[in-house]
Amino acid sequence: MPPASSKASAPPAGALTSASPSSSPAPAPAETDTRLAPGGPGYRRMSFALFAAGLATFALLYSTQALLPAISADFAVAADTASWTVSAATGALALFVLPLSALSERFGRRTMMTWSLTVAVVVGLLVPFAPDLGWLIALRAVQGAALAGLPASAMAYLAEEVRPKALVAAIGLFVAGNSIGGMSGRVVTGWVAQAWDWRAALAAVGLMALVCAVVFRLLLPRPRHFRAGSLRPRVLARTVRGHLANPLLLRLYVIGALFMTVFGAVYTVIGYRLVDAPFSLPQGVVGSIFLVYLVGTVSSAAAGKLVGRLGRRGALYLAVGTTAVGLLLSLADSLAAVLLGLVLITAGFFAGHAVASSSVSRTATEGRAQASALYQSMYYLGSSVGGTLGAFAFHSAGWPGTVLLGLLAVLGVVSVTLYGSHAARVERRVLVAAAAHR
């Protein structure tokens, strides 16, 4: 039986139908959904594999973020200049995610994810040997471009291989891997940099990502519902135009970018704030602050339950409110208040990201890799813009400037979500009116 199409809106067929040799056709047996589900064969392997991939992705992508104060000191540059070691990686990922997702439509999600992770790990092992800041930024850009093949392909793989009811939870686990990777990468780099230097810290992250890449390749099940698509630019352009013309998808893309603007700004700058007065924390302790990412692991994995209880918009409002309260708390000159603020910002961000990204996968009925790629492109563009503007705001107005930038982005999420609610009500009224006139 040929694999079910990833472009079909109906569930993939999982059973063969046969025709009776007699003139009267025999009734076809009921179709069975053969996609992965919790408790079923392969689901746990898939979960662990993509968790490892998500861990490696965020550990590599943000490997220099906790080290920015040390990099600034070593190269004698300001925060907004050193922040380009992060923004170059996230910006390159944003630029390359769409073309690499198109390649995954032709060559397969598993193949694309494997090659992306392999190249990113190789570059990660070279990054510690960068002779100057220019080379460091250039290598980080190459690393970000390589990683671009992983996030959208992973989302498309899940949309094709996992049953719809389990999709939010499955994507939540992948996002949870992101949060663990972001946390572990920053904690490891903080303590290794304090014991040796930032170059040794980047080498440690590269080795950790290498282990994750091996685990990913050994565990990820072969896809059974992938159908190769076309690489023709005209077909790709038509698919992208279709996604951008979908109002719901467009709103989800903007929401992802705005959430990541907050997150990128806060975590690019927080190290500078904590090593300065009144906190004056050592590099290892600053790295350990990123243990609050564990909260993101919990909130992203719980996103499915939140959507079930509150609906998509309700879950987004809760995520936005949590993030805003965290930003305001972080203004206090109290370490406890700052830590609590970071906990709330992290919980709100990861919950909002899991809800928005899973909604993209469920909304797109064809060209899922491109739909996810557009989301990832906007998401990481938000990270790049947030990191750069957050560092500039900190350089110009201190931490309150960074918080103000975050609150403006949060207000943007609220505005987009409110507009979506209004548009949905208008659409329902139009449908009811049309039905009444039939």
N, C-alpha and C positions, 0 to 999 in steps of 0.2 A: 504494500500500500504506500503511495507517495506521501510525504509529510504534509501535514495540514498547512495551509497558507497563513503566514503571519499577517496578511493583509485582510483576512476575512474577519467580519464582525461576529460571526457565529463561532461557537466553540469548535475546536478541531475535532474531527471524527476520530474515534479510537477503535472502531470495530469494522471488520469487513462485512459487506453485504453480498449475498449470493443470489443468483437467479435459479429458479427451478428448471430442470430440463423439460418439464411439461409446458403446455401452452399457457397455463395459468401461473402467473408469477407468484412465487412464495412471498409471504410478508417478510419485510426486512427486520432483522433483530434490532432492538433498541440500541441507539448509539451510546457509547460509554466514553466519558471524559477521561482521557489517559494522561492529562497533565498532572504535575506534581501537587500534592496536598499534604498538610501536616499529618504525620503518622504513616504516610505512604512511603513506598520504596524510593530512595534517591533524594527525598526532600531534605533529610538531615545533612547528607553529603553536600547538596547544593548550598544549603544555608551556611555551612562551615566554609566552603570554598569561596563564596562571595563575601562572607565576613572577612576572610583573610585578604581578599582583593581590596575591599574597602579600607581595611586597616592600612595596607601598604600604600594605597593611593593618597590618603590624607597625611600619613607619616612623611612620605616623600614630598608631597606638594607644599606642605607648610614646615618643612624641616628647618628653615632658617628663621622662622618667625620668632621663636623664643630666644634666638641668639642675636637678635638685632642690636641690642645694646653692646654686646661684645664685638660684633662686626663693625659697628659705628666707631668703637674705640680703636680697633685694629687698623682700620683704613682712614681714621680721622675724618669721618663724614657725619652729617646730621641725620636725624631720624627719617626725614622725607627722602633722602638719597638712599640710605640703607634699605628702606622699605621696598625698593625696586627688586631686591632679591626674592621677594614674595610676589609682588605684582607682575613681574616678568613671567613667572611660572603660571600664575592663574590667568593672565592675559593671553598667553600662548595657548593654553588649554581652551579658552573661550573661542579663539580663532580657528582651531583645528578640530574641534569636536564634531562639527557638521560634516566636513569632508571625510573624516575617518569613520563616522557612523554610516556614511554612504558605502564605504568599503565593506563594512560589516554586513550590509544587505546583500553583498555579492559573495563574500568569502566566509561569512558565518560569524556569529557573536563570539563563540568560544575561541576561534582562531584570532580574531582581532584583539580580544582581551589578553590573550597569551602574549602576542607580540608587543602590545602596548606596555604591559607590565615588565616584560623582559628588557626592552630598550630603556625604560625609565630606571630600572634597577642598575643597569650597566652605567648609565650617566650618573646615577646617584653615587656609584663607587668612584667616579672620576671627580665629582664636585669638590671633595676635600682638597684636591691638589690644584685648585684654581690659583694662578699666580697673583692676580689682582682683582679688584672689584668688578672691572669690566668683564673679565673672563667668568667670574662667578655668576654675574647676571646673565651672560650669554648661555652658559651651561644650564642654568635654571630655566631659561626659556625653552631650550631643547627638551628638558625633562618634562616641562608642562605640556609641550606639544605631543610628546610620546604618551603621556597619561590621558590625553584627550580621547583615545580610542577605547577607554575602559568604562567611564560612567554611563554614557548613553547606550553602549552595547549591553551593559549589565541590566539596565532598565528594560531594554527590548527583550533580552533573554528571559527575564522574569515574566514579562507580559505574555510571552509565547509559551513558556514551559510551566507556569504555575496557574492553578485555577483562580478565577476572578475573586472568589470570596477570600482567598488566602493572599491576594496580591499585596494589599496594604501592609500586612504583617511581614511578608517576605521582603518587601522594599524597606520596611522599617529595620529589619535585621541588617540589610546591606548598609543603610545609613548609620546603624549602630556601630558597624565596623569602621565607618568613617570617623565616628566620634572617638572610638578606642584608639584608632590610628593617630588622630590629631592629639589626643591626650598622651599616649605613650611616647610618640615622637618628641613632644615638647619636654616631657619629664626626663626622658633619657638624655636628650641634648643638654638640658639644664645641668644635670649632675655631672655628665661627662665633661662638659665645657668647664665646670668649676674645678674638676680634678686635673684636667689637661688643658684643652683649648677648644674653640669652636670647630676647628677642622676635624679633630678626633670625634667630636659629637656628630658631625655629619657622616663620618665613616660608620659610626655605630648604627645610625638610621639606615644607611645603605645595606648593611649586613642583615638587619632586622627585616627589611623589605625583601631581601633575597630569600629568606626562609619562607615568608608569606607567599612569594611567587611560586615556590616549589609546592607548597601545600595546596594552593589554588589549582595548579595544573593537575595534581594527582587526584583531587577529590571531585572537581566539577563534572557532573554527568554530561555525556554527549547530548546535544539537542536532538529532540525527536519531532519537533513541530516547526522547525525553521524551513523556509522556502526561499531559495536565492532570488534576489531581485535584480533590477537592471542598474547598470552604472552609467547609463546615458544621461548627460547633463540636463537635457530637456525634461526627462522624466523626474530627475531630482528637483529641478527648479519648480515643476508643476506641483510636486508633493509639498515642498516648502511653502509655496504660495498658498496652497490649500490650508496648511496648518496656521499660517499667519492671518488667514482670513477668518479663522474660527475664533469668535470673541472670547469663548471660555478659555481656550488654550492661550490666547494672547494675554489674558488677565493672569493666568497662572505663571506665565513667563515673567511678567513684571513683578509679581509677588515674590518669586524666587530670587530675582535680582535685588529687590529691596531688602529682603531678609538677610541676604548675604552681604549687602553693603554695611548693615549694622555689625554683623559678626566680623567681617574683615577689618573694619575700623577699630573695633574694640580690641581684638586680639593682636593686631599689629602694634598697637600703642601701649597696651597694658604693661608690658615688660619695662618700658621706659619709666612709666609712672611708679612702678614698684621698686625699682632700683634707686630712684631719687628720694629726697626727703618729702614727707615725713616718715616714709616706710624704710628706705635704705636697705632693702633685702638683698642677700647674696644671690648669684646666678642660679645656684642649685635650688634654692627655696622658690625663686621666681618660676623655675621650670615646674616645680611641684604644684604650683597654683593651678596648673592645667589639669590636675586631677578632677577638677569640676566637670571635665568632659564626660565623666561617668554619669552625670545627671542627663546629659544629652543621649547617652546610650539607652537609658531607661525611657526618656520621653519619646524618642523616635520609635523604639520598639512598641510603645503603648499607643502610638498614633492611630492604629486600627481601632482600638477600643474607644478612643476619643471621638473618632468619626462616627462610630456606631451609636454613641450616646448623644452627641451634640450636632451631628451633621458636619459636612465639610466646612461650611462657613462658621458655624459655632466653634469648631476646633481652631480655625484660623484666628477668630477673635480672642480666644483664650490664649493662644500663643503670642499674639500681638500684645495683649495686656500684660502678660508675664514679662515679656522683653522690656516693655516701657518702664515697669516698676523697677526692674533690675538696673536699667540705665540711671534712673533717678537715685537709687540707693548708692550707686557707685560714686556719686559726687562727694560723699562724706569722707572726711580725713580719718576714717576709722578702718583698720584692716578687716575687722569682722564685717562691717557694712559693705566694703568693697567685695569681699569674698561672697557674701550673700547676693550682692548684685550680679556678680559673674555667674553664680548658680542659676539665677532666674533668667538672665540673658541667654545662657546656654540651653536651658530647658525649653524656653520659648522658641529659640531659633531652630533647634533640631525637630521639635514637634511640627512647627510650621513648614519646614523643608520636607519632612516625610509626607505630610498631608498634600502639599502642592505637587510634589514629584509623582506620588502615586496617582493623583487625580489626572495628571497628564497621560500616564500609561493607560488609564481606564477610558479616558475621553477619546484618544486617537484609535480609530478602528482600522487604519491602514497607514503605512509608512511610520510604524511606531519608533523605529530607530531615529528617524529624522525628527519626530515630535519630541522625543527625549533629548536629542542632541540640541535642539533649539532651547529647551529648558536649561540644559547644562551650560550652554553658551551664555545665556543671560545670567545664570547663577554665578558662574565664575567671572564674568565681566563685572558683576556686582562686587565680587570679592576683590578684584583688581582695583576697581574704582574706589571701593570702601577703604582698602588698605592705603592707597595713595592719598586720598582726600583726608582720611583719618589722621595720617601722619602729618600732613600739611596743617590740619586744624590744630593738632597738638603742638606743633612747632610755633603756630601763630597765637593760639589762645589757651594753651594748656589742655588739661583733661576736660574741662567744661566745653571746649570747642568740639572735641570728639563726641561727647555725649549729645550735644546739640545736633550734630550731623546724624547720629543714630536715631534721635527722636523724630527728625524730619523724615527719615526713611520709614520709620514705624507709622507715621501719619500717612505716608503714601500707601502702605499696605491696607490700612483702615479704609482709605478713600476708594481704592480699587475694589475691595471686598464689598463695601456698601453699594458701589455702582453695580457690581455683579448681582447683588440681592435685588436691587431696583429693576435691573434688566430682566431678571427671572420672573418677577411679578408682572411686568408688562407683557412678557411673552405668554404667560399663562392666561392673562386677560384676553389677549388676541386670539389664542386657541379656543377659549371658551366661547367668545363672541362668534368665531367662525363656525364652531359646532352648532351654536344656537340657530344660525341662519341656514343650516342645511335642510 
